[in-house]
Amino acid sequence: MNTKLYSAVLICMLILTASCTRQQLQDATNSVIAKGEAAIDHTQDFFTNDTKRLEAKIDLASNIAIAVTSTNLKEIDLQKIQTYEEYKNMVDNLNLAVKIVNEKAGTEIKYFSKETESYDKFIIEVERWTPLIDNYNALVNASSNFNPSNVESADMVIKKSISFTVESVLIVGGVFYKATYMAIGTFANYFGLTKLASVCGTCVSAVMSTGHWIVRNGAIEKVSQFAEKIIP
């Protein structure tokens, strides 16, 4: 633990334990230091222990898949969304998926609107929603086929969660921007994918490296560099 952190901890301890005896203060300080060092050791161990990272990946994928299947989310046929009521039903499904990913993966995707104005905009720009719906359907499908004993199955759930998150952010944000992501960290932080990237950096890399994203963003360059900067 570095010196500045030690100092901050000790100052807080002095304030909180002003009425304690010297021995009580020492015991409390030693306890805080020990717990802090243990937390750092645990974090370092996680990122260097392949077994623990694999367990975390399977656990996260399982939590997402179970939540998706237990809520009985169905695939969406975009071509069948012709009325305002059908649009609202679609948004209900999307928002339920957003809620699941936010809760299980720690993302902060904003919810889709069911207002009439949003429906009117949807009708005008329906093609814009195609990648989002495709990724939503892929997430539903990956969740229904999830096998906790299969690493590739877990990767698929996480990859589709990442794709769904990114497309949701783009749609809710109302922008089609040009951006260059030279590192996994930049991409993950921008879209709030920190937890997903921490257990499966290669999943984020795979999403970024697809031809879809090269075309979609227009300015994503040097794809080969992405894999070199995967979050540990």
GROMACS elastic network, one bead per residue, 0.5 to 0.9 nm:
[ bonds ]
;  ai    aj funct       b0    kb
    1     4     6  0.85668   500
    1     5     6  0.66513   500
    1     6     6  0.68399   500
    1    33     6  0.80527   500
    1    36     6  0.72804   500
    1    37     6  0.63311   500
    1    40     6  0.78185   500
    2     5     6  0.55122   500
    2     6     6  0.63464   500
    2     7     6  0.88564   500
    3     7     6  0.61719   500
    3     8     6  0.86865   500
    4     7     6  0.50796   500
    4     8     6  0.62307   500
    4     9     6  0.86342   500
    5     8     6  0.51199   500
    5     9     6  0.61384   500
    5    10     6  0.85244   500
    6     9     6  0.52225   500
    6    10     6  0.61260   500
    6    11     6  0.86475   500
    6    33     6  0.76550   500
    7    10     6  0.51261   500
    7    11     6  0.61313   500
    7    12     6  0.86401   500
    8    11     6  0.52395   500
    8    12     6  0.63099   500
    8    13     6  0.86020   500
    9    12     6  0.52419   500
    9    13     6  0.61329   500
    9    14     6  0.86594   500
    9    29     6  0.80703   500
    9    32     6  0.76763   500
    9    33     6  0.82956   500
   10    14     6  0.60817   500
   10    15     6  0.86443   500
   10    29     6  0.68054   500
   10    32     6  0.88838   500
   11    14     6  0.51006   500
   11    15     6  0.63407   500
   11    16     6  0.86865   500
   12    15     6  0.51937   500
   12    16     6  0.61683   500
   12    17     6  0.84672   500
   13    16     6  0.51015   500
   13    17     6  0.57996   500
   13    18     6  0.81131   500
   13    25     6  0.76714   500
   13    28     6  0.76957   500
   13    29     6  0.69064   500
   13    32     6  0.88570   500
   14    17     6  0.52226   500
   14    18     6  0.55728   500
   14    20     6  0.89985   500
   14    25     6  0.76624   500
   15    18     6  0.55622   500
   16    19     6  0.82619   500
   16    20     6  0.88944   500
   17    20     6  0.51860   500
   17    21     6  0.84545   500
   17    24     6  0.84123   500
   17    25     6  0.65860   500
   17    28     6  0.86646   500
   18    21     6  0.83774   500
   18    25     6  0.84382   500
   20    23     6  0.79923   500
   20    24     6  0.58206   500
   20    25     6  0.60032   500
   21    24     6  0.51394   500
   21    25     6  0.61302   500
   21    26     6  0.85723   500
   22    25     6  0.51209   500
   22    26     6  0.61383   500
   22    27     6  0.85931   500
   23    26     6  0.50437   500
   23    27     6  0.60778   500
   23    28     6  0.85394   500
   24    27     6  0.50790   500
   24    28     6  0.61009   500
   24    29     6  0.85348   500
   25    28     6  0.51276   500
   25    29     6  0.60772   500
   25    30     6  0.85370   500
   26    29     6  0.50928   500
   26    30     6  0.60511   500
   26    31     6  0.84960   500
   27    30     6  0.51877   500
   27    31     6  0.61802   500
   27    32     6  0.88015   500
   28    31     6  0.50543   500
   28    32     6  0.63429   500
   28    33     6  0.87514   500
   29    32     6  0.51953   500
   29    33     6  0.62563   500
   29    34     6  0.85887   500
   30    33     6  0.51667   500
   30    34     6  0.60723   500
   30    35     6  0.85918   500
   31    34     6  0.51572   500
   31    35     6  0.61551   500
   31    36     6  0.85394   500
   32    35     6  0.52148   500
   32    36     6  0.60689   500
   32    37     6  0.85976   500
   33    36     6  0.50927   500
   33    37     6  0.61323   500
   33    38     6  0.84865   500
   34    37     6  0.52357   500
   34    38     6  0.60809   500
   34    39     6  0.86305   500
   35    39     6  0.61370   500
   35    40     6  0.86763   500
   36    39     6  0.51123   500
   36    40     6  0.63317   500
   36    41     6  0.86466   500
   37    40     6  0.50901   500
   37    41     6  0.61102   500
   37    42     6  0.85359   500
   38    41     6  0.50215   500
   38    42     6  0.60727   500
   38    43     6  0.86557   500
   39    42     6  0.50407   500
   39    43     6  0.62512   500
   39    44     6  0.86518   500
   40    43     6  0.51543   500
   40    44     6  0.61606   500
   40    45     6  0.84099   500
   41    44     6  0.51710   500
   41    45     6  0.59108   500
   41    46     6  0.85166   500
   42    45     6  0.50080   500
   42    46     6  0.61194   500
   42    47     6  0.88605   500
   43    46     6  0.51021   500
   43    47     6  0.65475   500
   43    48     6  0.88052   500
   44    47     6  0.53927   500
   44    48     6  0.63115   500
   44    49     6  0.84238   500
   45    48     6  0.52015   500
   45    49     6  0.56242   500
   45    52     6  0.83288   500
   46    49     6  0.52490   500
   46    50     6  0.76974   500
   46    51     6  0.86164   500
   46    52     6  0.59324   500
   46    53     6  0.62162   500
   47    50     6  0.74560   500
   47    52     6  0.82091   500
   47    53     6  0.69072   500
   47   198     6  0.82811   500
   47   199     6  0.87701   500
   47   232     6  0.60364   500
   48    52     6  0.86200   500
   48    53     6  0.82844   500
   48   232     6  0.79257   500
   49    52     6  0.55092   500
   49    53     6  0.63849   500
   49    54     6  0.87019   500
   50    53     6  0.51158   500
   50    54     6  0.60319   500
   50    55     6  0.85644   500
   51    54     6  0.51174   500
   51    55     6  0.61942   500
   51    56     6  0.86302   500
   52    55     6  0.50127   500
   52    56     6  0.61185   500
   52    57     6  0.85480   500
   53    56     6  0.50043   500
   53    57     6  0.61053   500
   53    58     6  0.86551   500
   53   198     6  0.84169   500
   53   199     6  0.58165   500
   53   200     6  0.82426   500
   54    57     6  0.50098   500
   54    58     6  0.61945   500
   54    59     6  0.84822   500
   54   151     6  0.80860   500
   54   199     6  0.73816   500
   54   200     6  0.86438   500
   55    58     6  0.52130   500
   55    59     6  0.60360   500
   55    60     6  0.85752   500
   55   199     6  0.89957   500
   56    59     6  0.50503   500
   56    60     6  0.60725   500
   56    61     6  0.85264   500
   56   199     6  0.63701   500
   57    60     6  0.52392   500
   57    61     6  0.61049   500
   57    62     6  0.83955   500
   57   151     6  0.84783   500
   57   154     6  0.69417   500
   57   155     6  0.78379   500
   57   158     6  0.82784   500
   57   196     6  0.83156   500
   57   198     6  0.88875   500
   57   199     6  0.52295   500
   57   200     6  0.67431   500
   58    61     6  0.51913   500
   58    62     6  0.59018   500
   58    63     6  0.85405   500
   58   148     6  0.62407   500
   58   149     6  0.82259   500
   58   150     6  0.85965   500
   58   151     6  0.71843   500
   58   153     6  0.89443   500
   58   154     6  0.57352   500
   58   155     6  0.83584   500
   59    62     6  0.50534   500
   59    63     6  0.61592   500
   59    64     6  0.87435   500
   59   148     6  0.81978   500
   59   154     6  0.87188   500
   60    63     6  0.51456   500
   60    64     6  0.63616   500
   60    65     6  0.86131   500
   60   104     6  0.70235   500
   60   105     6  0.72733   500
   60   154     6  0.83370   500
   60   158     6  0.80539   500
   60   196     6  0.82409   500
   60   199     6  0.83919   500
   61    64     6  0.52416   500
   61    65     6  0.60193   500
   61    66     6  0.84793   500
   61   104     6  0.88678   500
   61   143     6  0.83065   500
   61   146     6  0.81486   500
   61   148     6  0.81743   500
   61   153     6  0.85169   500
   61   154     6  0.52576   500
   61   155     6  0.75560   500
   61   156     6  0.85656   500
   61   157     6  0.57966   500
   61   158     6  0.59938   500
   62    65     6  0.50941   500
   62    66     6  0.59003   500
   62    67     6  0.83565   500
   62   143     6  0.82727   500
   62   146     6  0.74986   500
   62   147     6  0.82989   500
   62   148     6  0.66342   500
   62   154     6  0.73503   500
   62   157     6  0.84327   500
   63    66     6  0.54040   500
   63    67     6  0.61575   500
   63    68     6  0.86630   500
   63   104     6  0.65244   500
   63   105     6  0.89972   500
   64    67     6  0.52353   500
   64    68     6  0.61846   500
   64    69     6  0.86951   500
   64   100     6  0.67313   500
   64   101     6  0.67273   500
   64   103     6  0.89190   500
   64   104     6  0.60928   500
   64   105     6  0.78775   500
   64   143     6  0.73532   500
   64   157     6  0.76218   500
   64   158     6  0.83728   500
   64   161     6  0.84125   500
   65    68     6  0.51695   500
   65    69     6  0.61595   500
   65    70     6  0.83979   500
   65   139     6  0.84138   500
   65   140     6  0.80109   500
   65   142     6  0.76067   500
   65   144     6  0.68867   500
   65   145     6  0.86007   500
   65   146     6  0.65969   500
   65   154     6  0.89355   500
   65   157     6  0.69843   500
   66    69     6  0.52541   500
   66    70     6  0.57902   500
   66    71     6  0.84433   500
   66   143     6  0.71247   500
   66   144     6  0.83178   500
   66   146     6  0.86996   500
   67    70     6  0.52175   500
   67    71     6  0.61924   500
   67    72     6  0.86872   500
   67    97     6  0.89599   500
   67   100     6  0.65811   500
   67   104     6  0.87015   500
   67   143     6  0.86748   500
   68    71     6  0.55178   500
   68    72     6  0.65452   500
   68    73     6  0.60689   500
   68    96     6  0.86044   500
   68    97     6  0.70555   500
   68   100     6  0.71213   500
   68   139     6  0.84357   500
   68   140     6  0.66484   500
   68   143     6  0.64872   500
   68   144     6  0.79744   500
   69    72     6  0.50301   500
   69    73     6  0.63907   500
   69    74     6  0.88936   500
   69   140     6  0.75043   500
   69   143     6  0.65532   500
   69   144     6  0.61104   500
   70    73     6  0.79449   500
   71    96     6  0.83799   500
   73    93     6  0.65650   500
   73    94     6  0.89511   500
   73    96     6  0.80833   500
   73    97     6  0.78295   500
   73   140     6  0.67752   500
   74    93     6  0.77167   500
   74   137     6  0.77760   500
   74   140     6  0.69425   500
   74   141     6  0.89344   500
   75    93     6  0.89533   500
   75   133     6  0.84347   500
   75   134     6  0.89797   500
   75   136     6  0.74543   500
   75   138     6  0.83169   500
   75   140     6  0.66079   500
   75   141     6  0.78717   500
   76    79     6  0.88672   500
   76    80     6  0.83773   500
   76    81     6  0.87949   500
   76    90     6  0.70817   500
   76    93     6  0.85566   500
   76   133     6  0.67624   500
   76   134     6  0.84166   500
   76   136     6  0.79999   500
   76   137     6  0.65193   500
   77    80     6  0.56022   500
   77    81     6  0.72550   500
   77   133     6  0.80425   500
   77   137     6  0.89033   500
   78    81     6  0.54944   500
   78    82     6  0.87329   500
   78    90     6  0.87441   500
   78   126     6  0.82790   500
   78   129     6  0.82898   500
   78   130     6  0.73150   500
   78   133     6  0.71182   500
   79    82     6  0.74603   500
   80    83     6  0.86812   500
   80    86     6  0.79271   500
   81    84     6  0.80729   500
   81    85     6  0.86098   500
   81    86     6  0.53701   500
   81    87     6  0.58245   500
   81    90     6  0.77850   500
   81   123     6  0.89801   500
   82    85     6  0.85151   500
   82    86     6  0.65905   500
   82    87     6  0.73679   500
   82   123     6  0.82041   500
   83    86     6  0.52149   500
   83    87     6  0.62291   500
   83    88     6  0.87450   500
   83   119     6  0.87925   500
   84    88     6  0.62321   500
   84    89     6  0.87039   500
   84   114     6  0.88142   500
   84   116     6  0.75922   500
   84   119     6  0.65225   500
   84   120     6  0.87000   500
   85    88     6  0.50831   500
   85    89     6  0.62909   500
   85    90     6  0.86395   500
   86    89     6  0.50742   500
   86    90     6  0.61988   500
   86    91     6  0.86559   500
   87    90     6  0.50497   500
   87    91     6  0.62074   500
   87    92     6  0.86211   500
   87   114     6  0.76590   500
   87   119     6  0.67288   500
   87   122     6  0.85934   500
   88    91     6  0.50363   500
   88    92     6  0.61268   500
   88    93     6  0.87348   500
   88   113     6  0.86309   500
   88   114     6  0.56481   500
   88   115     6  0.85881   500
   88   119     6  0.82468   500
   89    92     6  0.50482   500
   89    93     6  0.64686   500
   89    94     6  0.87528   500
   90    93     6  0.52465   500
   90    94     6  0.62639   500
   90    95     6  0.86178   500
   91    95     6  0.58927   500
   91    96     6  0.83772   500
   91   111     6  0.87070   500
   91   112     6  0.62667   500
   91   113     6  0.72827   500
   91   114     6  0.66414   500
   92    95     6  0.51899   500
   92    96     6  0.61644   500
   92    97     6  0.87000   500
   92   112     6  0.83860   500
   92   114     6  0.83545   500
   93    96     6  0.51203   500
   93    97     6  0.63359   500
   93    98     6  0.86416   500
   94    97     6  0.50899   500
   94    98     6  0.61580   500
   94    99     6  0.86348   500
   94   111     6  0.82296   500
   94   112     6  0.74479   500
   94   133     6  0.85655   500
   94   136     6  0.74608   500
   95    99     6  0.60491   500
   95   100     6  0.85700   500
   95   110     6  0.86551   500
   95   111     6  0.56575   500
   95   112     6  0.62827   500
   95   113     6  0.89782   500
   96    99     6  0.50152   500
   96   100     6  0.62961   500
   96   101     6  0.87497   500
   96   111     6  0.89502   500
   97   100     6  0.51127   500
   97   101     6  0.62409   500
   97   102     6  0.84966   500
   97   136     6  0.78171   500
   97   139     6  0.89154   500
   97   140     6  0.88404   500
   97   164     6  0.89079   500
   98   101     6  0.52642   500
   98   102     6  0.59703   500
   98   103     6  0.84885   500
   98   107     6  0.88512   500
   98   108     6  0.86552   500
   98   109     6  0.64281   500
   98   110     6  0.77333   500
   98   111     6  0.68551   500
   98   112     6  0.88749   500
   98   164     6  0.85297   500
   98   165     6  0.77715   500
   98   168     6  0.82390   500
   99   102     6  0.51695   500
   99   103     6  0.60886   500
   99   104     6  0.85149   500
   99   109     6  0.82059   500
   99   111     6  0.81458   500
  100   103     6  0.52632   500
  100   104     6  0.59852   500
  100   105     6  0.80665   500
  101   104     6  0.52387   500
  101   105     6  0.53406   500
  101   106     6  0.71895   500
  101   107     6  0.66535   500
  101   108     6  0.86723   500
  101   109     6  0.83311   500
  101   161     6  0.69079   500
  101   164     6  0.89548   500
  101   165     6  0.78343   500
  102   105     6  0.55353   500
  102   106     6  0.50297   500
  102   108     6  0.56591   500
  102   109     6  0.65538   500
  102   165     6  0.89644   500
  103   106     6  0.56454   500
  103   107     6  0.73070   500
  103   108     6  0.87441   500
  104   107     6  0.81023   500
  105   161     6  0.85820   500
  105   193     6  0.77315   500
  105   194     6  0.85255   500
  105   195     6  0.60014   500
  105   196     6  0.62417   500
  106   192     6  0.77979   500
  106   193     6  0.77439   500
  106   194     6  0.79514   500
  106   195     6  0.64223   500
  106   196     6  0.82766   500
  107   165     6  0.78792   500
  107   191     6  0.79816   500
  107   192     6  0.52306   500
  107   193     6  0.62107   500
  107   194     6  0.79730   500
  107   195     6  0.79474   500
  107   196     6  0.87863   500
  108   165     6  0.89200   500
  108   191     6  0.84707   500
  108   192     6  0.65158   500
  109   165     6  0.67677   500
  109   166     6  0.88062   500
  109   168     6  0.68707   500
  109   169     6  0.62393   500
  109   172     6  0.84121   500
  109   191     6  0.84526   500
  109   192     6  0.81004   500
  110   168     6  0.78992   500
  110   169     6  0.72941   500
  110   172     6  0.67645   500
  110   173     6  0.87346   500
  111   168     6  0.86099   500
  111   172     6  0.75191   500
  112   118     6  0.86793   500
  112   168     6  0.84518   500
  112   171     6  0.86307   500
  112   172     6  0.64866   500
  113   116     6  0.87304   500
  113   117     6  0.88893   500
  113   118     6  0.62538   500
  113   119     6  0.83929   500
  113   172     6  0.85625   500
  114   117     6  0.82656   500
  114   118     6  0.63494   500
  114   119     6  0.68902   500
  115   118     6  0.52792   500
  115   119     6  0.65435   500
  115   120     6  0.88936   500
  116   119     6  0.50296   500
  116   120     6  0.62515   500
  116   121     6  0.86535   500
  117   120     6  0.50971   500
  117   121     6  0.62473   500
  117   122     6  0.85485   500
  118   121     6  0.50809   500
  118   122     6  0.60483   500
  118   123     6  0.87047   500
  119   123     6  0.62646   500
  119   124     6  0.87537   500
  120   123     6  0.52579   500
  120   124     6  0.65226   500
  120   125     6  0.88249   500
  121   124     6  0.51779   500
  121   125     6  0.61636   500
  121   126     6  0.80913   500
  122   125     6  0.51395   500
  122   126     6  0.51915   500
  122   127     6  0.87149   500
  122   128     6  0.83722   500
  122   129     6  0.78813   500
  123   126     6  0.52547   500
  123   127     6  0.88761   500
  124   127     6  0.84964   500
  125   128     6  0.55015   500
  125   129     6  0.74033   500
  126   129     6  0.55023   500
  126   130     6  0.71988   500
  127   130     6  0.53567   500
  127   131     6  0.83770   500
  128   131     6  0.71557   500
  128   132     6  0.81288   500
  128   171     6  0.79420   500
  129   132     6  0.53044   500
  129   133     6  0.62268   500
  129   134     6  0.85762   500
  129   167     6  0.85611   500
  129   171     6  0.73161   500
  130   133     6  0.52682   500
  130   134     6  0.60349   500
  130   135     6  0.85934   500
  131   134     6  0.50251   500
  131   135     6  0.61359   500
  131   136     6  0.85276   500
  131   163     6  0.89575   500
  131   164     6  0.86712   500
  131   167     6  0.69422   500
  132   135     6  0.52003   500
  132   136     6  0.60843   500
  132   137     6  0.86013   500
  132   163     6  0.80698   500
  132   164     6  0.62399   500
  132   165     6  0.88110   500
  132   166     6  0.85952   500
  132   167     6  0.51976   500
  132   168     6  0.65022   500
  132   171     6  0.78800   500
  133   137     6  0.60447   500
  133   138     6  0.83998   500
  133   164     6  0.83234   500
  133   167     6  0.88994   500
  134   137     6  0.52052   500
  134   138     6  0.61257   500
  134   139     6  0.86618   500
  134   164     6  0.86092   500
  135   139     6  0.60767   500
  135   140     6  0.85937   500
  135   160     6  0.62222   500
  135   161     6  0.80742   500
  135   163     6  0.60954   500
  135   164     6  0.52063   500
  135   165     6  0.89782   500
  135   167     6  0.78992   500
  136   139     6  0.51057   500
  136   140     6  0.63331   500
  136   141     6  0.86412   500
  136   160     6  0.76492   500
  136   161     6  0.82466   500
  136   163     6  0.84058   500
  136   164     6  0.57949   500
  137   140     6  0.50854   500
  137   141     6  0.61039   500
  137   142     6  0.85166   500
  138   142     6  0.59339   500
  138   143     6  0.84184   500
  138   157     6  0.85992   500
  138   160     6  0.62588   500
  138   161     6  0.89178   500
  138   164     6  0.86850   500
  139   142     6  0.50804   500
  139   143     6  0.60292   500
  139   144     6  0.85776   500
  139   156     6  0.82439   500
  139   157     6  0.62689   500
  139   158     6  0.85242   500
  139   159     6  0.84437   500
  139   161     6  0.62256   500
  139   163     6  0.86910   500
  139   164     6  0.74143   500
  140   143     6  0.52022   500
  140   144     6  0.62653   500
  140   145     6  0.87469   500
  140   157     6  0.87169   500
  140   160     6  0.87676   500
  141   144     6  0.52067   500
  141   145     6  0.63067   500
  141   146     6  0.85757   500
  141   157     6  0.87841   500
  142   145     6  0.51706   500
  142   146     6  0.59210   500
  142   153     6  0.73522   500
  142   154     6  0.85942   500
  142   156     6  0.62161   500
  142   157     6  0.53422   500
  142   160     6  0.74701   500
  143   146     6  0.50408   500
  143   147     6  0.87777   500
  143   153     6  0.86823   500
  143   154     6  0.88939   500
  143   156     6  0.85557   500
  143   157     6  0.60530   500
  144   147     6  0.88974   500
  145   153     6  0.74846   500
  146   149     6  0.89197   500
  146   150     6  0.79922   500
  146   153     6  0.54225   500
  146   154     6  0.66373   500
  146   156     6  0.83119   500
  146   157     6  0.72599   500
  147   150     6  0.53878   500
  147   151     6  0.80983   500
  147   152     6  0.88047   500
  147   153     6  0.58450   500
  147   154     6  0.72026   500
  148   151     6  0.72979   500
  148   153     6  0.73519   500
  148   154     6  0.68354   500
  149   153     6  0.82264   500
  149   154     6  0.85933   500
  150   153     6  0.52575   500
  150   154     6  0.66205   500
  150   155     6  0.88907   500
  151   154     6  0.50822   500
  151   155     6  0.62014   500
  151   156     6  0.86329   500
  152   156     6  0.61369   500
  152   157     6  0.87910   500
  153   156     6  0.51318   500
  153   157     6  0.65461   500
  153   158     6  0.88667   500
  154   157     6  0.52790   500
  154   158     6  0.63781   500
  154   159     6  0.86245   500
  155   158     6  0.51525   500
  155   159     6  0.59613   500
  155   160     6  0.85259   500
  155   200     6  0.74364   500
  155   202     6  0.87683   500
  155   203     6  0.64950   500
  156   159     6  0.50632   500
  156   160     6  0.60932   500
  156   161     6  0.84389   500
  156   203     6  0.80788   500
  157   160     6  0.53058   500
  157   161     6  0.61186   500
  157   162     6  0.86762   500
  158   162     6  0.61875   500
  158   163     6  0.86891   500
  158   196     6  0.68935   500
  158   200     6  0.77099   500
  158   203     6  0.68021   500
  158   204     6  0.86549   500
  159   162     6  0.50710   500
  159   163     6  0.62581   500
  159   164     6  0.85817   500
  159   196     6  0.87472   500
  159   200     6  0.86832   500
  159   202     6  0.89827   500
  159   203     6  0.51989   500
  159   204     6  0.67659   500
  159   206     6  0.75967   500
  159   207     6  0.66778   500
  160   164     6  0.59596   500
  160   165     6  0.83834   500
  160   203     6  0.89520   500
  160   207     6  0.85142   500
  161   164     6  0.51206   500
  161   165     6  0.60519   500
  161   166     6  0.86438   500
  161   196     6  0.84836   500
  162   165     6  0.50783   500
  162   166     6  0.62033   500
  162   167     6  0.86534   500
  162   191     6  0.88550   500
  162   193     6  0.70758   500
  162   196     6  0.74367   500
  162   197     6  0.88865   500
  162   203     6  0.79281   500
  162   204     6  0.68788   500
  162   207     6  0.73970   500
  163   166     6  0.52299   500
  163   167     6  0.61742   500
  163   168     6  0.84549   500
  163   204     6  0.86604   500
  163   207     6  0.65757   500
  164   167     6  0.53060   500
  164   168     6  0.59983   500
  164   169     6  0.86244   500
  165   168     6  0.51313   500
  165   169     6  0.62399   500
  165   170     6  0.87285   500
  165   191     6  0.72801   500
  165   192     6  0.83889   500
  165   193     6  0.80799   500
  166   169     6  0.52267   500
  166   170     6  0.63615   500
  166   171     6  0.87740   500
  166   191     6  0.61114   500
  166   192     6  0.88191   500
  166   193     6  0.87939   500
  167   170     6  0.50614   500
  167   171     6  0.61420   500
  167   172     6  0.85415   500
  168   171     6  0.51535   500
  168   172     6  0.59500   500
  168   173     6  0.81389   500
  169   172     6  0.53364   500
  169   173     6  0.57310   500
  169   174     6  0.83614   500
  169   191     6  0.70301   500
  170   173     6  0.51289   500
  170   174     6  0.61124   500
  170   175     6  0.59231   500
  170   176     6  0.68065   500
  170   177     6  0.85995   500
  171   174     6  0.50956   500
  171   175     6  0.68857   500
  171   176     6  0.84057   500
  172   175     6  0.81634   500
  173   176     6  0.87463   500
  176   216     6  0.81905   500
  176   217     6  0.73668   500
  177   216     6  0.88833   500
  177   217     6  0.64070   500
  177   218     6  0.84030   500
  178   216     6  0.84858   500
  178   217     6  0.50002   500
  178   218     6  0.58511   500
  178   219     6  0.55369   500
  178   220     6  0.78185   500
  179   217     6  0.62106   500
  179   218     6  0.75870   500
  179   219     6  0.56366   500
  179   220     6  0.62848   500
  180   187     6  0.89293   500
  180   217     6  0.80730   500
  180   218     6  0.86730   500
  180   219     6  0.55481   500
  180   221     6  0.63770   500
  181   184     6  0.72680   500
  181   185     6  0.87025   500
  181   186     6  0.62339   500
  181   187     6  0.58340   500
  181   208     6  0.84685   500
  181   219     6  0.87578   500
  181   220     6  0.62690   500
  181   221     6  0.76255   500
  181   223     6  0.89730   500
  181   226     6  0.80759   500
  182   185     6  0.86644   500
  182   186     6  0.72429   500
  182   187     6  0.81412   500
  182   220     6  0.80899   500
  182   221     6  0.76028   500
  182   222     6  0.75631   500
  182   223     6  0.81457   500
  182   225     6  0.69712   500
  182   226     6  0.63454   500
  182   229     6  0.83648   500
  183   186     6  0.54891   500
  183   187     6  0.66779   500
  183   188     6  0.87563   500
  183   225     6  0.74808   500
  183   226     6  0.55009   500
  183   227     6  0.82482   500
  183   228     6  0.81910   500
  183   229     6  0.55431   500
  183   230     6  0.72660   500
  183   231     6  0.88441   500
  184   187     6  0.52360   500
  184   188     6  0.59685   500
  184   189     6  0.84557   500
  184   197     6  0.80862   500
  184   201     6  0.73926   500
  184   204     6  0.69019   500
  184   205     6  0.65806   500
  184   208     6  0.83565   500
  184   226     6  0.61922   500
  184   227     6  0.78144   500
  184   228     6  0.88686   500
  184   229     6  0.60286   500
  184   230     6  0.54570   500
  184   231     6  0.65214   500
  185   188     6  0.50764   500
  185   189     6  0.59039   500
  185   190     6  0.83909   500
  185   193     6  0.89465   500
  185   194     6  0.79431   500
  185   197     6  0.81907   500
  185   229     6  0.77924   500
  185   230     6  0.74036   500
  185   231     6  0.64866   500
  186   189     6  0.53383   500
  186   190     6  0.61042   500
  186   191     6  0.87198   500
  187   190     6  0.53270   500
  187   191     6  0.64079   500
  187   192     6  0.84551   500
  187   193     6  0.79659   500
  187   204     6  0.82735   500
  187   208     6  0.82855   500
  188   191     6  0.54810   500
  188   192     6  0.57836   500
  188   194     6  0.55721   500
  188   195     6  0.88287   500
  188   196     6  0.83237   500
  188   197     6  0.66238   500
  188   204     6  0.74250   500
  189   193     6  0.60315   500
  189   194     6  0.60403   500
  190   193     6  0.77208   500
  191   194     6  0.84446   500
  192   195     6  0.81611   500
  192   196     6  0.88677   500
  193   196     6  0.53254   500
  193   197     6  0.59335   500
  193   198     6  0.84904   500
  193   204     6  0.83777   500
  194   197     6  0.51543   500
  194   198     6  0.60363   500
  194   199     6  0.89249   500
  195   198     6  0.51167   500
  195   199     6  0.67221   500
  195   200     6  0.86808   500
  196   199     6  0.56770   500
  196   200     6  0.61063   500
  196   201     6  0.75145   500
  196   203     6  0.82492   500
  196   204     6  0.78966   500
  197   202     6  0.77601   500
  197   203     6  0.72244   500
  197   204     6  0.61260   500
  197   205     6  0.89328   500
  197   230     6  0.83112   500
  197   231     6  0.65865   500
  197   232     6  0.86928   500
  198   201     6  0.60875   500
  198   231     6  0.63208   500
  198   232     6  0.68761   500
  199   202     6  0.89481   500
  199   203     6  0.89073   500
  199   231     6  0.87915   500
  199   232     6  0.84313   500
  200   203     6  0.52852   500
  200   204     6  0.70043   500
  200   205     6  0.89226   500
  200   230     6  0.88943   500
  200   231     6  0.82038   500
  200   232     6  0.86491   500
  201   204     6  0.52810   500
  201   205     6  0.62897   500
  201   206     6  0.86776   500
  201   227     6  0.86172   500
  201   230     6  0.52893   500
  201   231     6  0.53482   500
  201   232     6  0.70085   500
  202   206     6  0.60038   500
  202   207     6  0.86353   500
  202   227     6  0.72198   500
  202   230     6  0.66362   500
  202   231     6  0.83798   500
  203   206     6  0.50748   500
  203   207     6  0.64134   500
  203   208     6  0.87327   500
  204   207     6  0.52067   500
  204   208     6  0.62514   500
  204   209     6  0.85832   500
  204   230     6  0.82386   500
  205   208     6  0.51077   500
  205   209     6  0.59952   500
  205   210     6  0.88148   500
  205   223     6  0.89784   500
  205   226     6  0.62226   500
  205   227     6  0.59750   500
  205   229     6  0.89823   500
  205   230     6  0.70486   500
  206   209     6  0.51272   500
  206   210     6  0.64785   500
  206   227     6  0.84967   500
  207   210     6  0.57569   500
  207   212     6  0.87418   500
  207   213     6  0.75584   500
  208   211     6  0.85243   500
  208   212     6  0.86195   500
  208   213     6  0.61174   500
  208   214     6  0.78866   500
  208   220     6  0.85534   500
  208   223     6  0.77879   500
  208   226     6  0.78127   500
  209   212     6  0.82718   500
  209   213     6  0.69080   500
  209   214     6  0.73497   500
  209   223     6  0.58629   500
  209   224     6  0.80907   500
  209   226     6  0.76297   500
  209   227     6  0.87473   500
  210   213     6  0.55926   500
  210   214     6  0.66963   500
  210   215     6  0.89790   500
  210   223     6  0.89366   500
  211   214     6  0.50287   500
  211   215     6  0.62589   500
  211   216     6  0.83291   500
  212   215     6  0.53728   500
  212   216     6  0.57881   500
  212   217     6  0.85850   500
  213   217     6  0.58736   500
  213   218     6  0.78526   500
  213   220     6  0.74813   500
  214   217     6  0.58481   500
  214   218     6  0.58173   500
  214   219     6  0.70441   500
  214   220     6  0.55146   500
  214   221     6  0.76186   500
  214   223     6  0.85618   500
  215   218     6  0.51416   500
  215   219     6  0.81619   500
  215   220     6  0.82808   500
  216   219     6  0.86490   500
  216   220     6  0.88239   500
  217   220     6  0.62293   500
  218   221     6  0.86302   500
  220   223     6  0.72918   500
  221   224     6  0.86199   500
  221   225     6  0.87309   500
  222   225     6  0.56718   500
  222   226     6  0.74836   500
  223   226     6  0.54957   500
  223   227     6  0.78573   500
  224   227     6  0.63222   500
  224   228     6  0.75319   500
  225   228     6  0.53312   500
  225   229     6  0.69349   500
  226   229     6  0.55922   500
  226   230     6  0.68221   500
  227   230     6  0.55203   500
  229   232     6  0.85527   500
